[in-house]
């Protein structure tokens, strides 16, 4: 499914203050939420690790 984003701004690299940052967005549809719990927790842990790593990297610059 695609959605129109009227105020879309293309991401810039390297990231610049006030500009759209590169990102990803995933939507998942599952038939059994209980069975999907472990993969969701794993994805959250990966996200948290990436956010911590990004913060540490940005402090060095």
Beta strands, then each sheet from edge to edge (+ up, - down):
end
